[in-house]
Amino acid sequence: MSMIVKTELNRRGFFAYSSAAALTVGVSSRAMALEAEGASDYQYEVIRTEAEWRAQLSEFDYAILREGKTEKQKSSPHWNETAEGIYHCKGCDLPSYDGKWKVVLKKGWAFFYHAVPNNVLTGIDGIIPPEYGDSAAGFAALIETHCRRCGSHLGHLLIVEGIQTHCINGASLVFKSSTT
């Protein structure tokens, strides 16, 4: 079974410059504006108690989808999946990413150029801590992607290899092949 990365230092440190770059190209401007406007009051369509979430998800999946943890690199079979199909949110089955927008990068997570329109929201996922040793530490934040319907954590918006991508935990997704 895959293990949850106990610290997000390696992944976040590795991608810190990506998130800072994303901030400079305006990726998070709407997210910041929504947070400033009080959009934290957003009402999700699917609402479950903690007990209901825990009954539906494994402990590993719960840590990622509900607590915002990150899976270990290359621990999900979705990271290098190339079949045609749709990736759905594991929390509520909302179609979130189309396989035709997926790009396989050797970083070890599932990367997509963009999400299914209107099905993924973004938010600020905390300021990069100074101990990460990044010049943006204390000022820039990672931009989280989460499900519009149930609020489950999916991953982050990042610039990787010069391309803005959605870097998504495979554990957040259920793949439904269009060829079967």
Order of alpha helices (4+ residues) and beta strands (2+ residues): alpha-alpha-alpha-alpha-beta-beta-beta-beta-beta-beta-beta-beta-beta
